[in-house]
C-alpha cells in the first residue's frame, strides 16, 4: 500500500513545528543576550557582566567604568602635580598603577561587550529571517495537511469504487460482451456489407490513426521523463512538481476509469446493437461495391498498406534518433550530440539504404492510378456505413481496454507508485528545508562573529599584544 498522504503531511507538520520552535527559541535567546538588563548592576563585578547582563548593558557598564577610571587617573595625576616631597608620591603611584591595570581589564571587557553587541545584533537579524521562514513552512505544512487529507480521500474513494458494483465485475462483463452474439452480429453485419479488401484496409487505417496519438504521447513522455530526471537531480524541492504531476495524472486516470467505465461499457453495447441493425444496401449500392472487376483497387489497397508501413518505419527511426539526441543533450548540454555513440548509431540506422529504398518502392507502387482506383471504390461506401464501421471499431477498443485485467491492475499500481514517489519527494523537500534552516542559522551566527571580530580587530590585536587583562581576554574566555 502506498504512503498515506494525510499521515505523511501530519508527521512533517509536527517536525516543521518543532524546527520552528527551535528557531524561535534561538531568536528569543539571542534577543535576551542582547537586551537583558539588571536594574541595579552595581553589585556585579566586571567579570560577571558577560553572563549577568545583556550585551547593550554590558557595553554601557564597561564604558561607564572606563570613564570612571579615566576620571580617577586624572585626579591622581592632579594630586601628583601638587606633591612637595618625592616620598609622598609613592602612594599616588601605586594607586595610578592599580587604576591603569583596572583600565586595561575594562578595555578588554568593553571590547568583549562590543563583540557581544555586534554579534548579537547580527544574529538577531539572521535568526529573525530564519524564524520567519520556519513559520512560513509551518503555515505551508498546515496547508499540506489539508491537501494531503483531500488527496488521500480521493485516492481511497477511487480505490474503493473499483471493489464494488458495477466496477467489481467490469472486466468480466466486458469480456463477456466481447464474445457475445451482440458483438459477433455487429462484426458480421459489417463484413456482409463492406467488401473484404476495403474492410481490411479500413481497419488498418483505423489502427494506424489511433496509434499515432498513442505514439505521440509516448514520445512526449520520454521528454517529460528527461525533464523530471533533471529536476530531481537539481533538488528534492524541484522534484516535488514533477512527482506531483505524475501522481495527479495517475489519480486522474483511476478516477476517470471509476467515473466512466460503466457508462463506456453500456455505450459500447448500444453501438454494437446499432451496427448489427444497419439496413441492407440498395441493389445499386451492392452492385457498385462488388469486388468483381476491382482488381486494380484491391491491389492498390495492398500497395497503400506497404507505403504506410514504410512511412511508419522511417518515423520510428527518426523518433529513435530524436530520443538519442535528447538523452545526449541532457547528459551533457554543452557537447555536440553528433559525437555521441548512441546518436551515431541511431543516425546510421535512419540513413541506412534499406528503409529509404522500401519507401521509394512503396511510393512507386502506390502511384496516382492506384490511388484513383482505390478512391473510386471507397467512395461507393455510404457515409452511414463508414460511420457504423468507426462506431464498431471504437466499441471494440472500449471492450478490449475494459476487458484487460492487466490494464486495470496497472491503474492501481501506477497510482501507488506515483503516490509513493510524491510522498517521498514531499518528505525530501521538507527535510531539505529544515536542513537549510540549520545551515542558515549557523551561517548567521558564524558570520556575525566573524564580522564583529573583523570590526574590532585593531582593539583585539592591541589588547592581545599589550596583555591587557589576562592575555587580552576576559576571565571567562580563559
RODO-2510 file (C-alpha; in nm, 4 decimals, decimal comma):
residues 478
     n   res          X          Y          Z
     1     x     0,0000     0,0000     0,0000
     2     x     0,1273     0,3449    -0,0897
     3     x     0,2123     0,6035     0,1712
     4     x    -0,0830     0,7783     0,3343
     5     x    -0,0549     1,1396     0,2170
     6     x    -0,2562     1,2715     0,5109
     7     x    -0,0443     1,0905     0,7708
     8     x     0,2746     1,1958     0,5915
     9     x     0,1719     1,5612     0,5942
    10     x     0,0746     1,5473     0,9614
    11     x     0,4128     1,3945     1,0513
    12     x     0,6001     1,6616     0,8578
    13     x     0,3876     1,9319     1,0216
    14     x     0,4989     1,8059     1,3625
    15     x     0,8639     1,8122     1,2548
    16     x     0,8315     2,1575     1,0979
    17     x     0,6603     2,2891     1,4101
    18     x     0,9480     2,1553     1,6211
    19     x     1,2014     2,3177     1,3866
    20     x     1,0093     2,6462     1,4023
    21     x     1,0031     2,6259     1,7827
    22     x     1,3804     2,5732     1,7846
    23     x     1,4406     2,8771     1,5643
    24     x     1,2026     3,0850     1,7769
    25     x     1,3789     2,9763     2,0951
    26     x     1,7165     3,0632     1,9431
    27     x     1,5828     3,4062     1,8460
    28     x     1,4480     3,4652     2,1983
    29     x     1,7839     3,3629     2,3448
    30     x     1,9736     3,5933     2,1069
    31     x     1,7456     3,8857     2,1910
    32     x     1,7853     3,8145     2,5626
    33     x     2,1639     3,8087     2,5285
    34     x     2,1385     4,1448     2,3575
    35     x     1,8693     4,3179     2,5644
    36     x     1,8765     4,1617     2,9133
    37     x     1,9078     4,4347     3,1793
    38     x     1,9693     4,4296     3,5522
    39     x     1,8032     4,7123     3,7450
    40     x     2,0920     4,7533     3,9919
    41     x     2,4146     4,6254     3,8359
    42     x     2,6383     4,7894     4,0970
    43     x     2,6832     4,4591     4,2805
    44     x     2,8211     4,2878     3,9710
    45     x     3,1920     4,2593     3,9065
    46     x     3,3212     4,3239     3,5531
    47     x     3,3816     3,9501     3,5136
    48     x     3,0063     3,8939     3,5703
    49     x     2,8872     4,1346     3,3028
    50     x     2,9171     3,8816     3,0195
    51     x     2,6822     3,6362     3,1911
    52     x     2,4571     3,8539     3,4036
    53     x     2,3533     4,1380     3,1738
    54     x     2,2749     4,1773     2,8038
    55     x     2,5259     4,2998     2,5514
    56     x     2,3828     4,6519     2,5432
    57     x     2,4109     4,6937     2,9202
    58     x     2,7493     4,5201     2,9166
    59     x     2,8819     4,7938     2,6856
    60     x     2,7150     5,0663     2,8920
    61     x     2,8703     4,9373     3,2172
    62     x     3,2137     4,8980     3,0577
    63     x     3,2072     5,2481     2,9139
    64     x     3,0906     5,3935     3,2466
    65     x     3,3597     5,2037     3,4344
    66     x     3,6231     5,3095     3,1825
    67     x     3,5169     5,6731     3,2179
    68     x     3,5323     5,6400     3,5961
    69     x     3,8866     5,5012     3,5803
    70     x     3,9973     5,7805     3,3458
    71     x     3,8488     6,0343     3,5874
    72     x     4,0257     5,8673     3,8803
    73     x     4,3552     5,8738     3,6938
    74     x     4,3097     6,2420     3,6210
    75     x     4,2536     6,3051     3,9932
    76     x     4,5646     6,1068     4,0829
    77     x     4,7724     6,2959     3,8290
    78     x     4,6388     6,6260     3,9643
    79     x     4,7312     6,5176     4,3157
    80     x     5,0789     6,4138     4,1994
    81     x     5,1337     6,7569     4,0499
    82     x     5,0792     6,9164     4,3940
    83     x     5,3132     6,6894     4,5927
    84     x     5,6060     6,8740     4,7554
    85     x     5,8137     6,5751     4,8627
    86     x     5,9124     6,2869     4,6322
    87     x     5,8499     6,0459     4,9147
    88     x     5,4854     6,1453     4,9145
    89     x     5,4374     6,0286     4,5509
    90     x     5,4620     5,6556     4,6325
    91     x     5,1005     5,6210     4,7384
    92     x     4,9724     5,8032     4,4315
    93     x     5,1965     5,5990     4,2003
    94     x     5,0617     5,2772     4,3484
    95     x     4,7034     5,3980     4,3046
    96     x     4,7767     5,5038     3,9447
    97     x     4,9260     5,1634     3,8600
    98     x     4,6206     4,9875     4,0041
    99     x     4,3925     5,2168     3,8051
   100     x     4,5863     5,1531     3,4830
   101     x     4,5574     4,7788     3,5404
   102     x     4,1839     4,8132     3,6016
   103     x     4,1585     5,0295     3,2900
   104     x     4,3302     4,7601     3,0810
   105     x     4,0905     4,4985     3,2156
   106     x     3,7906     4,7219     3,1493
   107     x     3,9130     4,7891     2,7939
   108     x     3,9050     4,4150     2,7347
   109     x     3,5570     4,3986     2,8890
   110     x     3,4435     4,6838     2,6652
   111     x     3,5786     4,5072     2,3588
   112     x     3,4132     4,1837     2,4689
   113     x     3,0866     4,3705     2,5245
   114     x     3,1066     4,5307     2,1820
   115     x     3,1751     4,1868     2,0290
   116     x     2,8632     4,0602     2,2009
   117     x     2,6619     4,3619     2,0894
   118     x     2,7719     4,3456     1,7251
   119     x     2,7389     3,9682     1,7145
   120     x     2,4019     3,9507     1,8866
   121     x     2,2569     4,2302     1,6727
   122     x     2,3548     4,0462     1,3532
   123     x     2,2434     3,7091     1,4945
   124     x     1,9037     3,8504     1,5915
   125     x     1,8604     3,9798     1,2360
   126     x     1,9661     3,6474     1,0816
   127     x     1,7580     3,4369     1,3190
   128     x     1,4612     3,6659     1,2612
   129     x     1,4672     3,5685     0,8931
   130     x     1,5198     3,2029     0,9839
   131     x     1,2252     3,2147     1,2245
   132     x     1,0061     3,3851     0,9638
   133     x     1,0972     3,1182     0,7081
   134     x     1,0315     2,8419     0,9611
   135     x     0,6941     2,9949     1,0423
   136     x     0,6097     3,0098     0,6735
   137     x     0,6985     2,6402     0,6428
   138     x     0,4621     2,5607     0,9290
   139     x     0,1858     2,7523     0,7513
   140     x     0,2669     2,5630     0,4311
   141     x     0,2615     2,2369     0,6257
   142     x    -0,0830     2,3168     0,7620
   143     x    -0,1999     2,3657     0,4037
   144     x    -0,0201     2,0438     0,3078
   145     x    -0,2198     1,8560     0,5729
   146     x    -0,5424     1,9845     0,4211
   147     x    -0,4229     1,8942     0,0697
   148     x    -0,2974     1,5552     0,1845
   149     x    -0,6295     1,4845     0,3548
   150     x    -0,8190     1,5700     0,0362
   151     x    -0,5801     1,3724    -0,1850
   152     x    -0,5927     1,0681     0,0398
   153     x    -0,9723     1,0812     0,0437
   154     x    -0,9751     1,0942    -0,3374
   155     x    -0,7349     0,8003    -0,3584
   156     x    -0,9390     0,5975    -0,1123
   157     x    -1,2650     0,6754    -0,2907
   158     x    -1,1243     0,5710    -0,6288
   159     x    -0,9676     0,2516    -0,4935
   160     x    -1,2819     0,1589    -0,3010
   161     x    -1,5054     0,2170    -0,6038
   162     x    -1,3341    -0,0496    -0,8150
   163     x    -1,4203    -0,3095    -0,5499
   164     x    -1,7981    -0,2606    -0,5619
   165     x    -2,0677    -0,2868    -0,8284
   166     x    -2,0664    -0,2158    -1,1119
   167     x    -1,6874    -0,1917    -1,1349
   168     x    -1,6077    -0,5095    -0,9430
   169     x    -1,7275    -0,7144    -1,2432
   170     x    -1,6467    -0,4719    -1,5245
   171     x    -1,3601    -0,6845    -1,6605
   172     x    -1,5762    -0,9945    -1,6732
   173     x    -1,8704    -0,8006    -1,8163
   174     x    -1,6577    -0,6503    -2,0943
   175     x    -1,5050    -0,9891    -2,1687
   176     x    -1,8491    -1,1409    -2,1918
   177     x    -1,9765    -0,8707    -2,4257
   178     x    -1,6644    -0,9058    -2,6398
   179     x    -1,7510    -1,2702    -2,7041
   180     x    -2,1284    -1,2295    -2,7130
   181     x    -2,3645    -1,2618    -3,0064
   182     x    -2,4192    -0,8867    -2,9849
   183     x    -2,0549    -0,8320    -3,0793
   184     x    -2,0406    -1,1028    -3,3464
   185     x    -2,3667    -0,9824    -3,5014
   186     x    -2,2239    -0,6322    -3,5463
   187     x    -1,8948    -0,7654    -3,6802
   188     x    -2,0658    -0,9988    -3,9243
   189     x    -2,3051    -0,7274    -4,0401
   190     x    -2,0135    -0,5041    -4,1454
   191     x    -1,8436    -0,7947    -4,3173
   192     x    -2,1604    -0,8643    -4,5111
   193     x    -2,1927    -0,5067    -4,6341
   194     x    -1,8325    -0,3908    -4,6936
   195     x    -1,6082    -0,5862    -4,9310
   196     x    -1,3252    -0,7664    -4,7543
   197     x    -1,0404    -0,5705    -4,9141
   198     x    -1,1975    -0,2369    -4,8224
   199     x    -1,2848    -0,3537    -4,4698
   200     x    -0,9340    -0,4849    -4,4076
   201     x    -0,7693    -0,1638    -4,5280
   202     x    -1,0136     0,0474    -4,3238
   203     x    -0,9216    -0,1478    -4,0123
   204     x    -0,5541    -0,0976    -4,0855
   205     x    -0,6033     0,2753    -4,1295
   206     x    -0,8125     0,2957    -3,8118
   207     x    -0,5425     0,1177    -3,6136
   208     x    -0,2760     0,3445    -3,7626
   209     x    -0,4760     0,6573    -3,6778
   210     x    -0,5353     0,5553    -3,3166
   211     x    -0,1731     0,4504    -3,2724
   212     x    -0,0456     0,7917    -3,3842
   213     x    -0,1936     0,9620    -3,0778
   214     x    -0,0530     0,6904    -2,8532
   215     x     0,2901     0,7150    -3,0119
   216     x     0,2870     1,0935    -2,9773
   217     x     0,2009     1,0560    -2,6089
   218     x     0,4867     0,8079    -2,5647
   219     x     0,7220     1,0429    -2,7497
   220     x     0,6156     1,3261    -2,5175
   221     x     0,6554     1,1042    -2,2100
   222     x     1,0212     1,0445    -2,2955
   223     x     1,0885     1,4195    -2,2957
   224     x     0,8892     1,4657    -1,9755
   225     x     1,0841     1,1847    -1,8095
   226     x     1,4086     1,3580    -1,9063
   227     x     1,2828     1,6838    -1,7580
   228     x     1,1695     1,5080    -1,4397
   229     x     1,5110     1,3431    -1,4091
   230     x     1,6880     1,6774    -1,4272
   231     x     1,4511     1,8373    -1,1784
   232     x     1,5025     1,5501    -0,9379
   233     x     1,8797     1,5810    -0,9651
   234     x     1,8747     1,9572    -0,9100
   235     x     1,6956     1,9476    -0,5765
   236     x     1,4248     1,7493    -0,3984
   237     x     1,2262     2,0735    -0,3792
   238     x     1,2087     2,0944    -0,7582
   239     x     1,1354     1,7220    -0,7798
   240     x     0,8069     1,7760    -0,5953
   241     x     0,6486     1,9393    -0,9001
   242     x     0,7327     1,6502    -1,1309
   243     x     0,6285     1,3902    -0,8740
   244     x     0,3018     1,5702    -0,8074
   245     x     0,2272     1,5843    -1,1799
   246     x     0,2777     1,2079    -1,2095
   247     x     0,0586     1,1493    -0,9031
   248     x    -0,2245     1,3671    -1,0302
   249     x    -0,2115     1,2029    -1,3734
   250     x    -0,2297     0,8583    -1,2128
   251     x    -0,5096     0,9624    -0,9771
   252     x    -0,6940     1,1210    -1,2689
   253     x    -0,6596     0,8018    -1,4731
   254     x    -0,8048     0,5828    -1,1973
   255     x    -1,0740     0,8380    -1,1126
   256     x    -1,1622     0,8630    -1,4818
   257     x    -1,1888     0,4854    -1,5018
   258     x    -1,4189     0,4839    -1,1997
   259     x    -1,6337     0,7633    -1,3382
   260     x    -1,6687     0,6434    -1,6970
   261     x    -1,6071     0,2714    -1,7375
   262     x    -1,9604     0,1571    -1,6583
   263     x    -2,1043     0,4152    -1,8997
   264     x    -1,8450     0,3192    -2,1607
   265     x    -1,9495    -0,0459    -2,1373
   266     x    -2,3163     0,0466    -2,1773
   267     x    -2,2303     0,2757    -2,4668
   268     x    -2,0314     0,0016    -2,6395
   269     x    -2,3290    -0,2322    -2,6150
   270     x    -2,5576     0,0325    -2,7636
   271     x    -2,3197     0,0990    -3,0537
   272     x    -2,2822    -0,2715    -3,1302
   273     x    -2,6568    -0,3187    -3,1341
   274     x    -2,6915    -0,0234    -3,3719
   275     x    -2,4267    -0,1627    -3,6070
   276     x    -2,5958    -0,5016    -3,6119
   277     x    -2,9202    -0,3326    -3,7139
   278     x    -2,7822    -0,1491    -4,0182
   279     x    -3,0348    -0,1844    -4,3028
   280     x    -2,9491    -0,3588    -4,6265
   281     x    -2,7859    -0,1652    -4,9061
   282     x    -2,9816    -0,0907    -5,2204
   283     x    -2,9189    -0,3173    -5,5209
   284     x    -2,7359    -0,0327    -5,6896
   285     x    -2,5084     0,0116    -5,3900
   286     x    -2,4396    -0,3607    -5,3743
   287     x    -2,3505    -0,3647    -5,7414
   288     x    -2,1203    -0,0636    -5,7048
   289     x    -1,9323    -0,2324    -5,4217
   290     x    -1,8989    -0,5692    -5,5938
   291     x    -1,5248    -0,6566    -5,5866
   292     x    -1,5557    -0,8211    -5,9262
   293     x    -1,3731    -0,6025    -6,1703
   294     x    -1,1951    -0,4165    -5,8883
   295     x    -0,8635    -0,5986    -5,9108
   296     x    -0,6736    -0,2734    -5,9559
   297     x    -0,8378    -0,1269    -5,6424
   298     x    -0,7685    -0,4422    -5,4401
   299     x    -0,4031    -0,4281    -5,5434
   300     x    -0,3987    -0,0580    -5,4594
   301     x    -0,5198    -0,1323    -5,1069
   302     x    -0,2235    -0,3658    -5,0544
   303     x     0,0146    -0,1078    -5,2045
   304     x    -0,1208     0,1642    -4,9778
   305     x    -0,0568    -0,0550    -4,6720
   306     x     0,3012    -0,1172    -4,7830
   307     x     0,3515     0,2570    -4,8195
   308     x     0,2044     0,3183    -4,4744
   309     x     0,4409     0,0574    -4,3279
   310     x     0,7413     0,2186    -4,4993
   311     x     0,6471     0,5652    -4,3742
   312     x     0,5965     0,4289    -4,0218
   313     x     0,9401     0,2642    -4,0278
   314     x     1,1097     0,5930    -4,1166
   315     x     0,9103     0,7693    -3,8418
   316     x     1,0210     0,5094    -3,5851
   317     x     1,3861     0,5536    -3,6838
   318     x     1,3513     0,9340    -3,6696
   319     x     1,1982     0,9221    -3,3232
   320     x     1,4767     0,6930    -3,2062
   321     x     1,7292     0,9484    -3,3315
   322     x     1,5412     1,2328    -3,1616
   323     x     1,5393     1,0363    -2,8345
   324     x     1,9130     0,9686    -2,8592
   325     x     1,9863     1,3367    -2,9233
   326     x     1,7713     1,4348    -2,6261
   327     x     1,9492     1,1877    -2,3975
   328     x     2,2895     1,3110    -2,5152
   329     x     2,1999     1,6751    -2,4568
   330     x     2,0554     1,6001    -2,1134
   331     x     2,3755     1,4186    -2,0155
   332     x     2,5974     1,6978    -2,1460
   333     x     2,4163     2,0082    -2,2742
   334     x     2,7423     2,1640    -2,3933
   335     x     2,8544     1,8732    -2,6096
   336     x     2,7870     1,8075    -2,9763
   337     x     2,5199     1,5341    -2,9898
   338     x     2,6548     1,4216    -3,3248
   339     x     2,9626     1,2842    -3,1454
   340     x     2,7572     1,0685    -2,9071
   341     x     2,7790     0,6939    -2,9750
   342     x     2,4048     0,6319    -2,9362
   343     x     2,3247     0,9253    -3,1629
   344     x     2,5686     0,7965    -3,4245
   345     x     2,4073     0,4512    -3,4111
   346     x     2,0570     0,5977    -3,4428
   347     x     2,1648     0,8266    -3,7281
   348     x     2,3239     0,5334    -3,9105
   349     x     2,0018     0,3351    -3,8748
   350     x     1,7992     0,6250    -4,0153
   351     x     2,0450     0,6764    -4,3013
   352     x     2,0605     0,3072    -4,3919
   353     x     1,9575     0,2442    -4,7558
   354     x     1,7034    -0,0307    -4,6861
   355     x     1,4207     0,1691    -4,5239
   356     x     1,4548     0,4518    -4,7748
   357     x     1,4561     0,2099    -5,0658
   358     x     1,1449     0,0444    -4,9233
   359     x     0,9800     0,3859    -4,9049
   360     x     1,0798     0,4680    -5,2617
   361     x     0,9484     0,1326    -5,3893
   362     x     0,6223     0,1726    -5,1988
   363     x     0,5684     0,5218    -5,3376
   364     x     0,6304     0,3900    -5,6872
   365     x     0,3810     0,1057    -5,6409
   366     x     0,1167     0,3326    -5,4940
   367     x     0,1058     0,5713    -5,7888
   368     x    -0,1725     0,8007    -5,8958
   369     x    -0,3651     0,5388    -6,0972
   370     x    -0,3633     0,3101    -5,7919
   371     x    -0,4892     0,5904    -5,5715
   372     x    -0,7619     0,6762    -5,8182
   373     x    -0,8745     0,3135    -5,8404
   374     x    -0,8968     0,2753    -5,4626
   375     x    -1,0700     0,6110    -5,4183
   376     x    -1,3265     0,5194    -5,6855
   377     x    -1,4180     0,2042    -5,4940
   378     x    -1,4167     0,3611    -5,1446
   379     x    -1,6488     0,6436    -5,2496
   380     x    -1,9212     0,3885    -5,3227
   381     x    -1,9462     0,3047    -4,9491
   382     x    -2,2322     0,5107    -4,7993
   383     x    -2,1313     0,7564    -4,5266
   384     x    -2,3568     0,5887    -4,2719
   385     x    -2,1765     0,2609    -4,3347
   386     x    -1,8363     0,4225    -4,2734
   387     x    -1,9804     0,5747    -3,9556
   388     x    -2,1032     0,2314    -3,8480
   389     x    -1,7548     0,0930    -3,9097
   390     x    -1,5856     0,3545    -3,6879
   391     x    -1,8517     0,3011    -3,4207
   392     x    -1,7795    -0,0711    -3,4224
   393     x    -1,4045    -0,0209    -3,4018
   394     x    -1,4441     0,2295    -3,1180
   395     x    -1,6690    -0,0139    -2,9312
   396     x    -1,4135    -0,2897    -2,9878
   397     x    -1,1383    -0,0696    -2,8435
   398     x    -1,3506     0,0053    -2,5374
   399     x    -1,4171    -0,3630    -2,4786
   400     x    -1,0540    -0,4586    -2,5282
   401     x    -0,9491    -0,1932    -2,2773
   402     x    -1,2157    -0,2732    -2,0186
   403     x    -1,1607    -0,6483    -2,0515
   404     x    -0,7870    -0,6152    -1,9861
   405     x    -0,7302    -0,7095    -1,6222
   406     x    -0,3638    -0,6110    -1,6537
   407     x    -0,4593    -0,2598    -1,7645
   408     x    -0,6990    -0,2258    -1,4712
   409     x    -0,4333    -0,3508    -1,2295
   410     x    -0,1838    -0,1074    -1,3828
   411     x    -0,4103     0,1843    -1,2927
   412     x    -0,3797     0,0851    -0,9265
   413     x    -0,0100     0,0028    -0,9252
   414     x     0,0763     0,3176    -1,1207
   415     x    -0,1147     0,5260    -0,8684
   416     x     0,0574     0,3503    -0,5775
   417     x     0,3993     0,4061    -0,7328
   418     x     0,3274     0,7703    -0,8145
   419     x     0,1790     0,8293    -0,4708
   420     x     0,4893     0,6884    -0,3010
   421     x     0,7170     0,8957    -0,5225
   422     x     0,5132     1,2088    -0,4500
   423     x     0,5169     1,1446    -0,0752
   424     x     0,8903     1,0794    -0,0819
   425     x     0,9537     1,3972    -0,2804
   426     x     0,7467     1,5984    -0,0325
   427     x     0,9343     1,4436     0,2597
   428     x     1,2702     1,5092     0,0938
   429     x     1,1744     1,8704     0,0328
   430     x     1,0653     1,9188     0,3944
   431     x     1,3882     1,7650     0,5212
   432     x     1,5949     1,9799     0,2878
   433     x     1,4188     2,2954     0,4040
   434     x     1,4870     2,2041     0,7663
   435     x     1,8495     2,1372     0,6780
   436     x     1,8578     2,4786     0,5144
   437     x     1,7200     2,6276     0,8367
   438     x     2,0028     2,4710     1,0371
   439     x     2,2638     2,5905     0,7885
   440     x     2,1170     2,9426     0,7715
   441     x     2,1097     2,9758     1,1495
   442     x     2,4664     2,8509     1,1865
   443     x     2,5902     3,0661     0,8998
   444     x     2,4202     3,3701     1,0513
   445     x     2,5839     3,3054     1,3889
   446     x     2,9312     3,2464     1,2492
   447     x     2,9021     3,5348     1,0053
   448     x     2,8049     3,7666     1,2898
   449     x     3,1041     3,6581     1,4979
   450     x     3,3400     3,6983     1,2024
   451     x     3,2115     4,0494     1,1266
   452     x     3,2328     4,1534     1,4910
   453     x     3,5901     4,0293     1,5254
   454     x     3,6823     4,1956     1,1975
   455     x     3,5381     4,5287     1,3091
   456     x     3,7227     4,5122     1,6423
   457     x     4,0435     4,3605     1,5054
   458     x     4,2570     4,6671     1,5886
   459     x     4,1439     4,6719     1,9527
   460     x     4,1793     4,2946     1,9719
   461     x     4,5335     4,2976     1,8330
   462     x     4,6445     4,5812     2,0590
   463     x     4,4966     4,4258     2,3706
   464     x     4,6457     4,0846     2,2994
   465     x     4,9845     4,2421     2,2263
   466     x     4,9751     4,4559     2,5442
   467     x     4,8434     4,1715     2,7555
   468     x     4,5502     4,3790     2,8777
   469     x     4,3676     4,1820     3,1425
   470     x     4,4649     3,8167     3,1357
   471     x     4,6342     3,7882     2,7912
   472     x     4,3914     4,0282     2,6266
   473     x     4,0970     3,8041     2,7134
   474     x     3,8239     3,8275     2,9698
   475     x     3,8433     3,5845     3,2579
   476     x     3,5543     3,3713     3,1257
   477     x     3,7334     3,3375     2,7898
   478     x     4,0236     3,1551     2,9508
***
